[in-house]
């Protein structure tokens, strides 16, 4: 069922109520924010085109050639960031990163309805921690970029740091974090909303009670219960009423 103004609904009969849900999970890059952070960091190294091509394939779920899966694609992209400085990442945050339209309004509406907010990202803690603090997000999971010690302090090594929960936040880890957060809150996954735009968001979207695609890749858009194709994130409030 298509809404005339850029909303597509599948298997959903509005009006739904935010009060029926207890958790909302967001992807970060190109969902909650306007950029793919890894691509913009790569721009500082003069490698944006190379990295962006891998990102595009990964978000479409199109692995091929020598790239085996999402984790492999992310490792390859991060390897190309070697030598980029923390100052460059700061520049990306201050000069390029913006919240997508409606992000603050949607998060505020969810919090006002008593929901918890989860940010799960294949991106990096350097950015997710700031977005968490900016929006008052309750839980996050993302990847840690390794920084050179000693003489090259402040430069990226081209690797990520393993964390207690695992090595890389990919689609499977996003799903696991959604389910673990539901368990921690004592709620059913059917009481969760998951929003994303790329193929690595599909596992968590499939586990949630309501899946929302935001300006998403075709494969994601086709599988979501709600697809927002124009306007901001807060268009969701036209389907799920505060």
C-alpha positions in Angstrom: 0.0 0.0 0.0 1.5 3.3 -1.1 0.9 6.6 0.7 0.7 9.4 -1.8 3.5 11.4 -0.1 6.4 9.0 -0.1 5.5 6.4 2.5 5.0 2.8 1.6 3.4 0.3 4.0 3.5 -3.5 3.9 1.5 -5.6 6.4 0.9 -2.5 8.6 -2.5 -1.0 9.3 -2.2 2.5 10.9 -2.8 4.0 13.2 -0.2 2.3 15.4 0.8 3.9 18.8 4.3 4.6 20.1 3.0 3.4 23.4 2.8 -0.1 22.0 6.6 -0.2 21.6 9.3 -0.1 24.2 12.5 0.2 22.1 13.6 1.9 18.8 16.9 0.8 17.2 18.6 3.1 14.6 21.4 2.5 12.2 23.7 5.5 12.1 25.3 6.2 8.7 22.8 7.4 6.1 20.0 6.8 8.6 20.3 8.9 11.7 23.1 11.0 10.0 23.6 12.3 6.5 26.9 10.7 5.6 28.8 7.4 5.5 31.6 8.2 8.0 34.1 5.7 6.6 33.8 7.3 3.1 34.3 10.8 4.5 37.3 9.8 6.6 38.8 8.2 3.4 38.4 11.5 1.6 41.0 12.9 4.0 43.4 10.2 2.7 42.5 10.8 -0.9 40.9 7.4 -1.1 37.2 8.2 -1.1 36.3 6.7 -4.5 38.0 3.4 -3.6 36.4 3.1 -0.2 33.0 4.4 -1.4 32.8 1.7 -4.1 33.2 -1.0 -1.4 30.7 0.8 0.9 28.1 0.9 -1.9 28.5 -2.8 -2.7 28.2 -3.7 1.0 25.1 -1.6 1.6 23.5 -3.3 -1.4 24.5 -6.7 -0.1 26.5 -7.3 -3.3 29.7 -9.0 -2.3 31.8 -10.3 -5.1 35.3 -10.8 -6.4 37.6 -11.2 -3.4 35.3 -9.6 -0.9 33.6 -12.3 1.1 31.2 -10.5 3.4 30.4 -7.3 5.3 33.2 -7.8 7.9 35.7 -8.4 5.1 34.5 -5.3 3.3 34.8 -3.2 6.4 38.3 -4.4 7.2 39.4 -3.6 3.6 37.9 -0.1 3.9 39.5 0.6 7.3 42.9 -0.7 6.0 42.7 2.2 3.5 42.4 4.7 6.3 45.8 4.0 7.7 47.6 7.3 8.4 44.5 9.4 8.6 44.7 11.6 11.7 42.2 12.1 14.5 42.2 15.7 13.5 40.8 14.7 10.1 38.0 12.7 11.9 37.2 15.7 14.0 36.9 17.7 10.7 34.5 15.1 9.4 32.4 15.4 12.5 32.3 19.2 12.7 32.2 20.1 9.0 30.3 17.2 7.2 28.3 15.2 9.7 24.7 16.4 10.2 21.7 14.7 11.8 19.2 13.7 9.1 16.0 15.8 9.1 13.5 14.7 11.8 16.1 12.8 13.8 15.8 14.9 16.9 12.0 15.1 16.7 11.6 11.3 16.3 14.0 10.5 19.1 12.4 13.0 21.4 8.9 11.6 20.6 10.1 8.1 21.4 11.7 9.1 24.6 8.5 11.1 25.6 6.5 7.9 25.0 8.8 6.0 27.5 10.8 4.1 24.9 14.5 3.4 25.1 16.7 4.2 22.1 19.5 2.0 20.7 22.1 3.0 18.2 23.8 0.1 16.3 26.3 0.9 13.7 28.9 -0.7 11.4 30.6 2.7 11.9 32.8 3.9 14.7 32.7 4.9 18.4 34.4 8.2 17.6 31.0 9.2 16.0 28.4 7.0 17.7 29.5 8.2 21.2 29.0 11.8 20.2 25.6 11.1 18.5 24.6 9.2 21.7 25.4 12.2 23.9 23.8 14.7 21.5 20.5 12.8 21.3 20.4 11.2 24.8 20.6 7.7 23.4 20.4 4.8 25.9 22.5 2.0 24.3 25.1 1.9 21.5 27.2 -0.7 19.7 29.8 0.1 17.0 33.4 -0.4 16.1 36.6 1.0 17.6 39.3 2.4 15.3 42.8 1.6 16.5 45.1 4.6 16.9 48.9 4.5 16.7 50.8 4.8 19.9 54.0 6.7 20.3 55.5 8.8 17.6 52.6 8.4 15.3 50.0 9.0 18.0 46.9 10.5 16.6 47.0 8.5 13.3 44.8 5.5 12.4 46.6 2.1 12.1 44.1 0.8 9.5 42.8 -1.7 12.0 39.9 -2.0 14.4 40.1 -3.1 18.1 38.4 -6.3 19.2 35.8 -5.7 21.9 34.4 -7.9 24.7 31.4 -8.8 22.6 33.3 -9.6 19.4 35.4 -8.1 16.6 33.0 -6.2 14.2 29.5 -4.9 14.4 28.0 -6.4 11.3 24.4 -7.4 10.5 24.4 -10.4 12.8 25.8 -8.3 15.6 23.2 -5.6 15.1 20.5 -8.3 15.4 22.1 -9.8 18.5 22.4 -6.4 20.1 18.7 -5.7 19.4 17.7 -9.0 20.9 20.0 -8.6 23.9 18.7 -5.2 24.6 15.1 -6.4 24.5 16.1 -9.2 26.9 17.8 -6.7 29.2 14.6 -4.5 29.2 12.4 -7.5 29.7 10.4 -6.9 26.5 9.6 -8.9 23.4 11.3 -8.1 20.1 7.8 -7.5 18.8 7.8 -4.4 21.0 10.9 -3.0 19.1 11.2 -0.8 16.0 14.3 -1.1 13.8 15.3 1.6 11.3 18.0 1.3 8.6 19.0 1.8 5.0 21.5 -0.9 4.1 21.7 -4.7 3.7 23.5 -5.0 7.1 20.4 -3.6 8.8 18.1 -6.4 7.5 18.9 -8.9 10.2 17.8 -6.5 13.0 14.9 -5.3 11.0 13.7 -8.8 10.5 13.8 -9.5 14.3 11.9 -6.3 15.2 8.1 -5.9 15.5 8.2 -3.0 13.1 10.9 -2.6 10.4 11.4 0.8 8.8 13.5 1.6 5.7 14.8 5.2 5.5 15.8 6.4 2.0 17.0 2.9 1.7 18.7 0.6 -0.8 16.2 -1.3 -3.0 16.7 -4.7 -1.3 16.0 -3.1 2.1 13.1 -1.0 0.9 11.4 -4.1 -0.5 11.6 -6.0 2.8 10.6 -3.3 5.2 7.1 -2.9 6.7 7.4 0.9 6.4 9.5 2.6 3.7 10.1 6.4 4.1 11.2 7.5 0.6 10.8 11.3 1.0 11.0 13.7 3.9 12.6 13.2 7.3 12.9 10.4 9.9 9.9 11.9 11.8 7.6 10.7 8.9 7.4 7.6 11.0 5.2 9.5 13.4 2.5 9.6 10.6 2.3 5.8 10.9 3.1 5.3 14.6 1.3 8.0 16.5 2.8 9.5 19.7 
